[in-house]
Amino acid sequence: MPEEAISDQFLIQLLEGYTSTEAAEIQQYISEWNAATYTSVAQSILDHANRKGIDPLKYLRKAHNFNKKGAIRVPKTGYRGDSSAVYRKGNEYLIVRPDQYGTEKIVTYGVNDD
C-alpha cells in the first residue's frame, strides 16, 4: 500500500532536512500536541521553535521529556479561562489544553531565562 501524500505544507516544511527515522520521531511527537490557534500542529511547532531559536526536533524532544511529576500546575485542578493549564518546574514550563476526549495535549513548551 503506497504512503499517503502529505497535504499540510507546514508539516512538509517541518520534516525537511531530517532523516526518515527523525521524521518518524517528529510525527510521533506531533500526536502529543494541540494546534490551538494555529492552522496545524506543524505550524505551531515551526513558529514556537523558530521564536525560541531551537531546532524543531530538539524542541519536540524537550517538550516530550518534560516531567510533570513534581511540577507546579496552574490551576491545581481544572483549566484557566482559555481552557489551558501550565506546568512549571524550575525554569521550564509546559502549557497544555485538553482535547475532545479530555487528554491533555501540549500547546507550547519553554524555558524562562533569568
Buried (B, 14 or more C-beta within 10 A) or exposed (E): EEEEEEEBEBBEEBBEEBEEEEBEBBBEBBEBBBBBEBEBBBBBBBEBBEEBEBEBBEBBBBBBEBEEEEBEBBEEEEBEEEEBBBBBBEEBBBBBBBEEEEEBBBBBBBEEEE
